[in-house]
Amino acid sequence: QVQLVESGGGLVQPGGSLRLSCAASGSISSIYTMGWYRQAPGKQRDLVAGISNSGNTNYADSVKGRFTISRDNAKNTVYLQMNSLKPEDTAVYYCYAAKLFFPPNYWGQGTQVTVSS
């Protein structure tokens, strides 16, 4: 089993920045990809960004150029730097870990990100 603990959500004004962190523990050796999904009220959970343990990344089109995912394998932690935030980025952000690229095998508890003036 793998446990994921997220931190860093909160309230930010449009145009602002936030950094999310997700620390993994447990059977870390089984994990290949880590990343983030998000879910807005009344909508499905969608992929935001993912990163493999070799550093390959992928992003949703809606966040390209604004969000950056990174990973510290020594700390078993993945980060999501979110810049130029928009109200439509408001959602619960869920960290995930996968044994391959997809599907996610493990989920964090979620952290709320609210972008509002």
SERODO-251979 format. One record per residue: chain; residue in three letters; residue number from 0; x, y, z of N, C-alpha, C in turn. Coordinates in Angstrom, 3 decimals, always signed. Atoms other than C-alpha are relative to their C-alpha. Example, Ala and Ser with C-alpha at 12.3 -4.5 7.8 and 13.67 -1.06 7.14 Angstrom:
<marpa=A nuvex=ALA marse=0 n.u=+0.890 n.v=-1.190 n.w=+0.000 ca.u=+12.300 ca.v=-4.500 ca.w=+7.800 c.u=+0.900 c.v=+1.200 c.w=+0.000>
<marpa=A nuvex=SER marse=1 n.u=-0.820 n.v=-1.190 n.w=-0.060 ca.u=+13.670 ca.v=-1.060 ca.w=+7.140 c.u=-0.770 c.v=+1.090 c.w=+0.730>
***
This chain:
<marpa=A nuvex=GLN marse=0 n.u=+0.832 n.v=-1.205 n.w=+0.000 ca.u=+0.000 ca.v=+0.000 ca.w=+0.000 c.u=+0.866 c.v=+1.254 c.w=+0.000>
<marpa=A nuvex=VAL marse=1 n.u=-0.662 n.v=-1.301 n.w=+0.046 ca.u=+0.946 ca.v=+3.616 ca.w=-0.583 c.u=-0.940 c.v=+1.030 c.w=+0.615>
<marpa=A nuvex=GLN marse=2 n.u=+0.773 n.v=-1.076 n.w=-0.603 ca.u=-0.218 ca.v=+6.557 ca.w=+1.491 c.u=+0.495 c.v=+1.332 c.w=-0.584>
<marpa=A nuvex=LEU marse=3 n.u=-0.315 n.v=-1.306 n.w=+0.588 ca.u=-0.368 ca.v=+10.068 ca.w=+0.010 c.u=-0.594 c.v=+1.092 c.w=+0.878>
<marpa=A nuvex=VAL marse=4 n.u=+0.450 n.v=-1.113 n.w=-0.840 ca.u=-0.586 ca.v=+13.248 ca.w=+2.079 c.u=+0.295 c.v=+1.308 c.w=-0.722>
<marpa=A nuvex=GLU marse=5 n.u=-0.117 n.v=-1.253 n.w=+0.738 ca.u=-1.245 ca.v=+16.559 ca.w=+0.343 c.u=+0.032 c.v=+1.187 c.w=+0.946>
<marpa=A nuvex=SER marse=6 n.u=+0.024 n.v=-1.263 n.w=-0.741 ca.u=-0.663 ca.v=+20.092 ca.w=+1.543 c.u=+0.156 c.v=+1.143 c.w=-0.993>
<marpa=A nuvex=GLY marse=7 n.u=-0.266 n.v=-1.183 n.w=+0.800 ca.u=-0.620 ca.v=+23.622 ca.w=+0.193 c.u=-1.201 c.v=+0.657 c.w=-0.640>
<marpa=A nuvex=GLY marse=8 n.u=+1.169 n.v=-0.641 n.w=+0.583 ca.u=-4.174 ca.v=+24.368 ca.w=-0.880 c.u=-0.379 c.v=+1.257 c.w=+0.767>
<marpa=A nuvex=GLY marse=9 n.u=+0.453 n.v=-1.200 n.w=-0.671 ca.u=-6.012 ca.v=+27.530 ca.w=+0.039 c.u=-0.737 c.v=+0.932 c.w=-0.921>
<marpa=A nuvex=LEU marse=10 n.u=+0.698 n.v=-1.041 n.w=+0.752 ca.u=-7.632 ca.v=+30.732 ca.w=-1.149 c.u=+1.028 c.v=+0.965 c.w=-0.582>
<marpa=A nuvex=VAL marse=11 n.u=-0.920 n.v=-0.910 n.w=+0.662 ca.u=-5.833 ca.v=+32.917 ca.w=-3.673 c.u=-0.777 c.v=+0.861 c.w=-0.987>
<marpa=A nuvex=GLN marse=12 n.u=+0.651 n.v=-0.887 n.w=+0.958 ca.u=-6.777 ca.v=+35.861 ca.w=-5.849 c.u=+0.372 c.v=-0.386 c.w=-1.424>
<marpa=A nuvex=PRO marse=13 n.u=-0.354 n.v=+0.250 n.w=+1.410 ca.u=-6.904 ca.v=+35.565 ca.w=-9.636 c.u=+1.343 c.v=+0.627 c.w=-0.348>
<marpa=A nuvex=GLY marse=14 n.u=-1.341 n.v=-0.443 n.w=+0.346 ca.u=-3.406 ca.v=+35.876 ca.w=-11.066 c.u=+1.052 c.v=-0.409 c.w=+1.003>
<marpa=A nuvex=GLY marse=15 n.u=-0.933 n.v=+0.394 n.w=-1.048 ca.u=-1.852 ca.v=+34.555 ca.w=-7.875 c.u=+0.582 c.v=-1.382 c.w=-0.222>
<marpa=A nuvex=SER marse=16 n.u=-0.699 n.v=+1.283 n.w=+0.088 ca.u=+0.199 ca.v=+31.444 ca.w=-7.195 c.u=-0.222 c.v=-0.822 c.w=+1.262>
<marpa=A nuvex=LEU marse=17 n.u=+0.011 n.v=+0.956 n.w=-1.109 ca.u=+0.036 ca.v=+28.371 ca.w=-4.994 c.u=+0.911 c.v=-1.158 c.w=-0.365>
<marpa=A nuvex=ARG marse=18 n.u=-0.804 n.v=+1.196 n.w=+0.215 ca.u=+2.284 ca.v=+25.366 ca.w=-4.545 c.u=-0.572 c.v=-1.136 c.w=+0.830>
<marpa=A nuvex=LEU marse=19 n.u=+0.491 n.v=+1.197 n.w=-0.672 ca.u=+0.842 ca.v=+21.963 ca.w=-3.722 c.u=+1.135 c.v=-1.006 c.w=+0.159>
<marpa=A nuvex=SER marse=20 n.u=-0.969 n.v=+1.064 n.w=-0.253 ca.u=+2.905 ca.v=+19.169 ca.w=-2.208 c.u=-0.741 c.v=-1.286 c.w=+0.310>
<marpa=A nuvex=CYS marse=21 n.u=+0.581 n.v=+1.310 n.w=-0.303 ca.u=+2.199 ca.v=+15.460 ca.w=-1.940 c.u=+1.137 c.v=-0.947 c.w=+0.365>
<marpa=A nuvex=ALA marse=22 n.u=-1.033 n.v=+0.908 n.w=-0.486 ca.u=+4.346 ca.v=+13.158 ca.w=+0.151 c.u=-0.524 c.v=-1.428 c.w=+0.022>
<marpa=A nuvex=ALA marse=23 n.u=+0.380 n.v=+1.411 n.w=+0.054 ca.u=+4.209 ca.v=+9.407 ca.w=-0.432 c.u=+0.766 c.v=-0.805 c.w=+1.038>
<marpa=A nuvex=SER marse=24 n.u=-0.648 n.v=+0.923 n.w=-0.928 ca.u=+4.963 ca.v=+6.676 ca.w=+2.068 c.u=-0.576 c.v=-1.392 c.w=-0.226>
<marpa=A nuvex=GLY marse=25 n.u=+0.458 n.v=+1.375 n.w=+0.180 ca.u=+4.635 ca.v=+2.908 ca.w=+2.181 c.u=+0.820 c.v=-0.700 c.w=-1.067>
<marpa=A nuvex=SER marse=26 n.u=-0.659 n.v=+0.801 n.w=+1.037 ca.u=+5.448 ca.v=+0.694 ca.w=-0.813 c.u=+0.415 c.v=+0.884 c.w=-1.175>
<marpa=A nuvex=ILE marse=27 n.u=-0.396 n.v=-1.013 n.w=+0.981 ca.u=+7.216 ca.v=+3.471 ca.w=-2.715 c.u=+0.602 c.v=-0.623 c.w=-1.251>
<marpa=A nuvex=SER marse=28 n.u=-0.687 n.v=+0.608 n.w=+1.137 ca.u=+9.200 ca.v=+1.137 ca.w=-4.953 c.u=-0.954 c.v=-0.435 c.w=-1.099>
<marpa=A nuvex=SER marse=29 n.u=+0.978 n.v=+0.439 n.w=+1.000 ca.u=+5.987 ca.v=+0.122 ca.w=-6.724 c.u=-0.535 c.v=+1.144 c.w=-0.849>
<marpa=A nuvex=ILE marse=30 n.u=+0.564 n.v=-1.163 n.w=+0.665 ca.u=+5.249 ca.v=+3.654 ca.w=-7.892 c.u=+0.843 c.v=+0.443 c.w=-1.172>
<marpa=A nuvex=TYR marse=31 n.u=-0.692 n.v=-0.519 n.w=+1.179 ca.u=+6.128 ca.v=+4.859 ca.w=-11.394 c.u=-0.372 c.v=+1.453 c.w=-0.264>
<marpa=A nuvex=THR marse=32 n.u=+0.473 n.v=-1.347 n.w=+0.315 ca.u=+3.994 ca.v=+7.959 ca.w=-11.899 c.u=-0.719 c.v=+0.589 c.w=+1.209>
<marpa=A nuvex=MET marse=33 n.u=+0.760 n.v=-0.769 n.w=-0.990 ca.u=+2.735 ca.v=+10.602 ca.w=-9.498 c.u=-0.515 c.v=+1.261 c.w=-0.670>
<marpa=A nuvex=GLY marse=34 n.u=+0.527 n.v=-1.218 n.w=+0.597 ca.u=+0.641 ca.v=+13.627 ca.w=-10.197 c.u=-1.247 c.v=+0.479 c.w=+0.690>
<marpa=A nuvex=TRP marse=35 n.u=+1.169 n.v=-0.673 n.w=-0.557 ca.u=-2.546 ca.v=+15.559 ca.w=-9.705 c.u=-1.196 c.v=-0.074 c.w=-0.947>
<marpa=A nuvex=TYR marse=36 n.u=+1.289 n.v=-0.183 n.w=+0.638 ca.u=-6.190 ca.v=+15.408 ca.w=-10.701 c.u=-0.711 c.v=+1.138 c.w=+0.752>
<marpa=A nuvex=ARG marse=37 n.u=+0.847 n.v=-0.960 n.w=-0.701 ca.u=-8.800 ca.v=+17.994 ca.w=-9.847 c.u=-1.466 c.v=-0.255 c.w=-0.341>
<marpa=A nuvex=GLN marse=38 n.u=+1.430 n.v=+0.190 n.w=+0.181 ca.u=-12.556 ca.v=+17.958 ca.w=-9.429 c.u=-0.725 c.v=+1.234 c.w=+0.509>
<marpa=A nuvex=ALA marse=39 n.u=+0.829 n.v=-1.143 n.w=-0.360 ca.u=-14.803 ca.v=+21.013 ca.w=-9.467 c.u=-1.402 c.v=-0.494 c.w=+0.330>
<marpa=A nuvex=PRO marse=40 n.u=+1.359 n.v=+0.418 n.w=-0.359 ca.u=-18.340 ca.v=+20.857 ca.w=-8.020 c.u=-0.832 c.v=-0.327 c.w=-1.233>
<marpa=A nuvex=GLY marse=41 n.u=+0.869 n.v=+0.406 n.w=+1.093 ca.u=-20.659 ca.v=+18.956 ca.w=-10.332 c.u=+0.712 c.v=-0.472 c.w=-1.245>
<marpa=A nuvex=LYS marse=42 n.u=-0.769 n.v=+0.419 n.w=+1.178 ca.u=-17.859 ca.v=+17.953 ca.w=-12.682 c.u=+0.787 c.v=-1.265 c.w=+0.303>
<marpa=A nuvex=GLN marse=43 n.u=-0.789 n.v=+1.212 n.w=-0.179 ca.u=-15.792 ca.v=+14.840 ca.w=-13.258 c.u=+1.420 c.v=+0.359 c.w=+0.447>
<marpa=A nuvex=ARG marse=44 n.u=-1.386 n.v=-0.181 n.w=-0.410 ca.u=-12.303 ca.v=+14.374 ca.w=-11.892 c.u=+0.895 c.v=-0.109 c.w=-1.232>
<marpa=A nuvex=ASP marse=45 n.u=-0.829 n.v=-0.062 n.w=+1.202 ca.u=-9.782 ca.v=+15.346 ca.w=-14.571 c.u=+1.481 c.v=+0.082 c.w=+0.352>
<marpa=A nuvex=LEU marse=46 n.u=-1.441 n.v=-0.067 n.w=-0.170 ca.u=-6.041 ca.v=+14.927 ca.w=-14.913 c.u=+0.490 c.v=+1.435 c.w=-0.162>
<marpa=A nuvex=VAL marse=47 n.u=-0.651 n.v=-1.306 n.w=+0.102 ca.u=-4.027 ca.v=+18.089 ca.w=-14.287 c.u=+1.422 c.v=-0.180 c.w=-0.535>
<marpa=A nuvex=ALA marse=48 n.u=-1.379 n.v=+0.221 n.w=+0.409 ca.u=-0.453 ca.v=+16.858 ca.w=-14.567 c.u=+0.521 c.v=-1.265 c.w=+0.643>
<marpa=A nuvex=GLY marse=49 n.u=-0.642 n.v=+1.182 n.w=-0.537 ca.u=+1.658 ca.v=+13.759 ca.w=-14.072 c.u=+1.481 c.v=+0.011 c.w=-0.325>
<marpa=A nuvex=ILE marse=50 n.u=-1.443 n.v=+0.084 n.w=+0.219 ca.u=+5.362 ca.v=+12.962 ca.w=-13.809 c.u=+0.477 c.v=-1.398 c.w=+0.364>
<marpa=A nuvex=SER marse=51 n.u=-0.524 n.v=+1.342 n.w=-0.265 ca.u=+7.168 ca.v=+9.647 ca.w=-14.061 c.u=+1.247 c.v=+0.104 c.w=+0.878>
<marpa=A nuvex=ASN marse=52 n.u=-1.200 n.v=-0.044 n.w=-0.850 ca.u=+10.084 ca.v=+8.656 ca.w=-11.857 c.u=+1.249 c.v=+0.288 c.w=-0.809>
<marpa=A nuvex=SER marse=53 n.u=-1.115 n.v=-0.407 n.w=+0.847 ca.u=+12.345 ca.v=+9.364 ca.w=-14.843 c.u=-0.126 c.v=+1.447 c.w=-0.457>
<marpa=A nuvex=GLY marse=54 n.u=+0.158 n.v=-1.428 n.w=+0.282 ca.u=+10.995 ca.v=+12.908 ca.w=-15.164 c.u=-0.865 c.v=+0.354 c.w=-1.188>
<marpa=A nuvex=ASN marse=55 n.u=+0.913 n.v=-0.304 n.w=+1.103 ca.u=+8.636 ca.v=+12.582 ca.w=-18.128 c.u=-1.290 c.v=+0.594 c.w=+0.567>
<marpa=A nuvex=THR marse=56 n.u=+1.174 n.v=-0.702 n.w=-0.500 ca.u=+5.707 ca.v=+14.956 ca.w=-17.693 c.u=-1.101 c.v=+0.081 c.w=-1.048>
<marpa=A nuvex=ASN marse=57 n.u=+1.115 n.v=-0.320 n.w=+0.886 ca.u=+2.274 ca.v=+15.523 ca.w=-19.165 c.u=-0.944 c.v=+0.921 c.w=+0.744>
<marpa=A nuvex=TYR marse=58 n.u=+0.869 n.v=-1.019 n.w=-0.560 ca.u=-0.198 ca.v=+18.342 ca.w=-18.609 c.u=-1.316 c.v=+0.058 c.w=-0.765>
<marpa=A nuvex=ALA marse=59 n.u=+1.241 n.v=-0.347 n.w=+0.669 ca.u=-3.798 ca.v=+19.131 ca.w=-19.326 c.u=+0.226 c.v=+1.280 c.w=-0.799>
<marpa=A nuvex=ASP marse=60 n.u=-0.181 n.v=-1.184 n.w=+0.841 ca.u=-4.058 ca.v=+21.707 ca.w=-22.111 c.u=-0.338 c.v=+1.283 c.w=+0.758>
<marpa=A nuvex=SER marse=61 n.u=+0.478 n.v=-1.194 n.w=-0.699 ca.u=-5.845 ca.v=+24.094 ca.w=-19.762 c.u=+1.020 c.v=+0.587 c.w=+0.979>
<marpa=A nuvex=VAL marse=62 n.u=-0.978 n.v=-0.488 n.w=-0.983 ca.u=-2.821 ca.v=+24.398 ca.w=-17.452 c.u=+1.396 c.v=+0.162 c.w=-0.584>
<marpa=A nuvex=LYS marse=63 n.u=-1.328 n.v=-0.106 n.w=+0.620 ca.u=+0.087 ca.v=+24.267 ca.w=-19.905 c.u=+0.473 c.v=+1.455 c.w=+0.005>
<marpa=A nuvex=GLY marse=64 n.u=-0.565 n.v=-1.342 n.w=-0.065 ca.u=+2.371 ca.v=+27.260 ca.w=-19.456 c.u=-0.269 c.v=+0.715 c.w=+1.304>
<marpa=A nuvex=ARG marse=65 n.u=+0.317 n.v=-0.623 n.w=-1.289 ca.u=+0.891 ca.v=+28.081 ca.w=-16.039 c.u=+0.401 c.v=-0.879 c.w=+1.180>
<marpa=A nuvex=PHE marse=66 n.u=-0.305 n.v=+0.944 n.w=-1.073 ca.u=+1.437 ca.v=+24.952 ca.w=-13.925 c.u=+1.271 c.v=-0.763 c.w=-0.335>
<marpa=A nuvex=THR marse=67 n.u=-1.206 n.v=+0.801 n.w=+0.158 ca.u=+4.685 ca.v=+23.067 ca.w=-13.389 c.u=+0.021 c.v=-1.099 c.w=+1.043>
<marpa=A nuvex=ILE marse=68 n.u=-0.095 n.v=+1.132 n.w=-0.919 ca.u=+4.953 ca.v=+19.604 ca.w=-11.890 c.u=+1.461 c.v=-0.398 c.w=+0.140>
<marpa=A nuvex=SER marse=69 n.u=-1.361 n.v=+0.459 n.w=-0.245 ca.u=+8.158 ca.v=+18.387 ca.w=-10.297 c.u=-0.033 c.v=-1.099 c.w=+1.056>
<marpa=A nuvex=ARG marse=70 n.u=-0.024 n.v=+1.163 n.w=-0.890 ca.u=+9.251 ca.v=+15.432 ca.w=-8.247 c.u=+1.375 c.v=-0.117 c.w=+0.643>
<marpa=A nuvex=ASP marse=71 n.u=-1.230 n.v=+0.269 n.w=-0.744 ca.u=+11.873 ca.v=+14.800 ca.w=-5.577 c.u=-0.035 c.v=-1.454 c.w=+0.421>
<marpa=A nuvex=ASN marse=72 n.u=+0.058 n.v=+1.431 n.w=-0.278 ca.u=+12.453 ca.v=+11.060 ca.w=-5.630 c.u=+0.632 c.v=-0.343 c.w=+1.349>
<marpa=A nuvex=ALA marse=73 n.u=-0.641 n.v=+0.261 n.w=-1.288 ca.u=+14.710 ca.v=+11.234 ca.w=-2.574 c.u=-0.965 c.v=+0.228 c.w=+1.157>
<marpa=A nuvex=LYS marse=74 n.u=+0.984 n.v=-0.310 n.w=-1.043 ca.u=+11.832 ca.v=+12.703 ca.w=-0.560 c.u=-1.352 c.v=-0.644 c.w=-0.286>
<marpa=A nuvex=ASN marse=75 n.u=+1.275 n.v=+0.624 n.w=+0.372 ca.u=+9.101 ca.v=+10.708 ca.w=-2.338 c.u=-1.133 c.v=+1.025 c.w=-0.029>
<marpa=A nuvex=THR marse=76 n.u=+0.954 n.v=-1.105 n.w=-0.008 ca.u=+7.315 ca.v=+13.992 ca.w=-2.908 c.u=-0.143 c.v=+0.581 c.w=-1.404>
<marpa=A nuvex=VAL marse=77 n.u=+0.296 n.v=-0.659 n.w=+1.265 ca.u=+5.639 ca.v=+15.559 ca.w=-5.932 c.u=-0.581 c.v=+1.371 c.w=+0.314>
<marpa=A nuvex=TYR marse=78 n.u=+0.438 n.v=-1.374 n.w=-0.204 ca.u=+4.952 ca.v=+19.274 ca.w=-6.274 c.u=-0.760 c.v=+0.480 c.w=-1.228>
<marpa=A nuvex=LEU marse=79 n.u=+0.699 n.v=-0.654 n.w=+1.093 ca.u=+2.567 ca.v=+21.332 ca.w=-8.373 c.u=+0.064 c.v=+1.499 c.w=+0.255>
<marpa=A nuvex=GLN marse=80 n.u=-0.076 n.v=-1.448 n.w=-0.071 ca.u=+3.520 ca.v=+24.962 ca.w=-8.832 c.u=-1.042 c.v=+0.572 c.w=-0.938>
<marpa=A nuvex=MET marse=81 n.u=+1.111 n.v=-0.535 n.w=+0.781 ca.u=+0.445 ca.v=+26.852 ca.w=-9.998 c.u=+0.119 c.v=+1.522 c.w=-0.031>
<marpa=A nuvex=ASN marse=82 n.u=-0.122 n.v=-1.443 n.w=+0.202 ca.u=+0.894 ca.v=+30.340 ca.w=-11.414 c.u=-1.141 c.v=+0.511 c.w=-0.863>
<marpa=A nuvex=SER marse=83 n.u=+1.045 n.v=-0.642 n.w=+0.811 ca.u=-1.476 ca.v=+32.797 ca.w=-13.071 c.u=-1.336 c.v=-0.698 c.w=+0.192>
<marpa=A nuvex=LEU marse=84 n.u=+1.230 n.v=+0.748 n.w=-0.297 ca.u=-4.392 ca.v=+31.113 ca.w=-11.351 c.u=-1.236 c.v=+0.751 c.w=-0.442>
<marpa=A nuvex=LYS marse=85 n.u=+1.271 n.v=-0.532 n.w=+0.496 ca.u=-7.885 ca.v=+31.624 ca.w=-12.740 c.u=-1.136 c.v=-0.552 c.w=+0.850>
<marpa=A nuvex=PRO marse=86 n.u=+1.151 n.v=+0.531 n.w=-0.750 ca.u=-11.296 ca.v=+31.223 ca.w=-11.105 c.u=-0.380 c.v=-1.418 c.w=-0.431>
<marpa=A nuvex=GLU marse=87 n.u=+0.348 n.v=+1.338 n.w=+0.480 ca.u=-11.846 ca.v=+28.148 ca.w=-13.279 c.u=+0.966 c.v=-1.079 c.w=+0.478>
<marpa=A nuvex=ASP marse=88 n.u=-0.891 n.v=+0.977 n.w=-0.621 ca.u=-8.915 ca.v=+26.476 ca.w=-11.526 c.u=-0.515 c.v=-0.449 c.w=+1.371>
<marpa=A nuvex=THR marse=89 n.u=+0.573 n.v=+0.362 n.w=-1.283 ca.u=-11.051 ca.v=+26.299 ca.w=-8.397 c.u=-0.504 c.v=-1.437 c.w=-0.019>
<marpa=A nuvex=ALA marse=90 n.u=+0.353 n.v=+1.420 n.w=-0.042 ca.u=-11.432 ca.v=+22.643 ca.w=-7.436 c.u=+0.656 c.v=-0.634 c.w=+1.222>
<marpa=A nuvex=VAL marse=91 n.u=-0.760 n.v=+0.829 n.w=-0.928 ca.u=-10.402 ca.v=+19.952 ca.w=-5.017 c.u=+1.078 c.v=-0.709 c.w=-0.812>
<marpa=A nuvex=TYR marse=92 n.u=-1.128 n.v=+0.599 n.w=+0.699 ca.u=-6.960 ca.v=+18.779 ca.w=-6.092 c.u=+0.409 c.v=-1.279 c.w=+0.731>
<marpa=A nuvex=TYR marse=93 n.u=-0.327 n.v=+1.310 n.w=-0.553 ca.u=-6.139 ca.v=+15.112 ca.w=-5.569 c.u=+1.350 c.v=-0.472 c.w=-0.532>
<marpa=A nuvex=CYS marse=94 n.u=-1.256 n.v=+0.641 n.w=+0.375 ca.u=-2.667 ca.v=+13.668 ca.w=-5.576 c.u=-0.271 c.v=-1.471 c.w=-0.326>
<marpa=A nuvex=TYR marse=95 n.u=+0.142 n.v=+1.412 n.w=+0.312 ca.u=-2.350 ca.v=+10.250 ca.w=-7.191 c.u=+1.379 c.v=-0.627 c.w=-0.213>
<marpa=A nuvex=ALA marse=96 n.u=-1.193 n.v=+0.784 n.w=+0.312 ca.u=+0.251 ca.v=+7.537 ca.w=-7.592 c.u=-0.435 c.v=-1.206 c.w=-0.823>
<marpa=A nuvex=ALA marse=97 n.u=+0.333 n.v=+1.090 n.w=+0.898 ca.u=+0.307 ca.v=+4.892 ca.w=-10.290 c.u=+1.196 c.v=-0.912 c.w=-0.198>
<marpa=A nuvex=LYS marse=98 n.u=-1.068 n.v=+0.982 n.w=+0.228 ca.u=+2.279 ca.v=+1.726 ca.w=-10.943 c.u=+0.504 c.v=+0.078 c.w=-1.437>
<marpa=A nuvex=LEU marse=99 n.u=-0.397 n.v=-0.278 n.w=+1.380 ca.u=+2.343 ca.v=+2.648 ca.w=-14.640 c.u=-0.314 c.v=+1.482 c.w=-0.241>
<marpa=A nuvex=PHE marse=100 n.u=+0.464 n.v=-1.374 n.w=+0.218 ca.u=+1.324 ca.v=+5.894 ca.w=-16.363 c.u=-1.434 c.v=+0.160 c.w=+0.496>
<marpa=A nuvex=PHE marse=101 n.u=+1.402 n.v=+0.002 n.w=-0.386 ca.u=-2.354 ca.v=+5.114 ca.w=-15.852 c.u=-0.435 c.v=-1.457 c.w=+0.199>
<marpa=A nuvex=PRO marse=102 n.u=+0.799 n.v=-0.960 n.w=-0.759 ca.u=-4.677 ca.v=+4.367 ca.w=-14.162 c.u=+0.617 c.v=+0.264 c.w=+1.369>
<marpa=A nuvex=PRO marse=103 n.u=-0.451 n.v=-0.199 n.w=-1.377 ca.u=-4.095 ca.v=+5.832 ca.w=-10.722 c.u=-0.353 c.v=-1.204 c.w=+0.865>
<marpa=A nuvex=ASN marse=104 n.u=+0.237 n.v=+1.117 n.w=-0.915 ca.u=-3.737 ca.v=+3.137 ca.w=-8.091 c.u=-0.277 c.v=+0.484 c.w=+1.431>
<marpa=A nuvex=TYR marse=105 n.u=+0.149 n.v=-0.545 n.w=-1.344 ca.u=-3.670 ca.v=+5.361 ca.w=-5.003 c.u=-0.372 c.v=+1.483 c.w=-0.101>
<marpa=A nuvex=TRP marse=106 n.u=+0.450 n.v=-1.385 n.w=-0.015 ca.u=-5.255 ca.v=+8.672 ca.w=-4.070 c.u=+0.291 c.v=+0.630 c.w=+1.365>
<marpa=A nuvex=GLY marse=107 n.u=-0.034 n.v=-0.768 n.w=-1.225 ca.u=-4.665 ca.v=+11.378 ca.w=-1.516 c.u=-1.406 c.v=+0.415 c.w=+0.398>
<marpa=A nuvex=GLN marse=108 n.u=+1.309 n.v=-0.368 n.w=-0.536 ca.u=-7.473 ca.v=+12.879 ca.w=+0.531 c.u=-0.575 c.v=+1.241 c.w=-0.677>
<marpa=A nuvex=GLY marse=109 n.u=+0.456 n.v=-1.190 n.w=+0.705 ca.u=-7.696 ca.v=+16.034 ca.w=-1.588 c.u=+0.274 c.v=+1.271 c.w=+0.786>
<marpa=A nuvex=THR marse=110 n.u=-0.207 n.v=-1.307 n.w=-0.620 ca.u=-6.924 ca.v=+19.682 ca.w=-0.924 c.u=-0.722 c.v=+1.057 c.w=-0.842>
<marpa=A nuvex=GLN marse=111 n.u=+0.826 n.v=-0.987 n.w=+0.694 ca.u=-9.169 ca.v=+22.618 ca.w=-1.780 c.u=+0.860 c.v=+1.155 c.w=-0.482>
<marpa=A nuvex=VAL marse=112 n.u=-0.594 n.v=-1.206 n.w=+0.572 ca.u=-7.908 ca.v=+25.343 ca.w=-4.092 c.u=-1.143 c.v=+0.893 c.w=-0.471>
<marpa=A nuvex=THR marse=113 n.u=+1.035 n.v=-0.949 n.w=+0.374 ca.u=-10.140 ca.v=+28.389 ca.w=-4.417 c.u=+0.655 c.v=+1.261 c.w=-0.539>
<marpa=A nuvex=VAL marse=114 n.u=-0.535 n.v=-1.199 n.w=+0.633 ca.u=-9.348 ca.v=+31.224 ca.w=-6.806 c.u=-1.146 c.v=+1.001 c.w=-0.110>
<marpa=A nuvex=SER marse=115 n.u=+1.097 n.v=-0.965 n.w=-0.064 ca.u=-11.500 ca.v=+34.223 ca.w=-6.059 c.u=+0.515 c.v=+1.331 c.w=+0.529>
<marpa=A nuvex=SER marse=116 n.u=-0.334 n.v=-1.330 n.w=-0.512 ca.u=-11.282 ca.v=+37.954 ca.w=-5.489 c.u=-0.954 c.v=+0.399 c.w=+1.130>
***
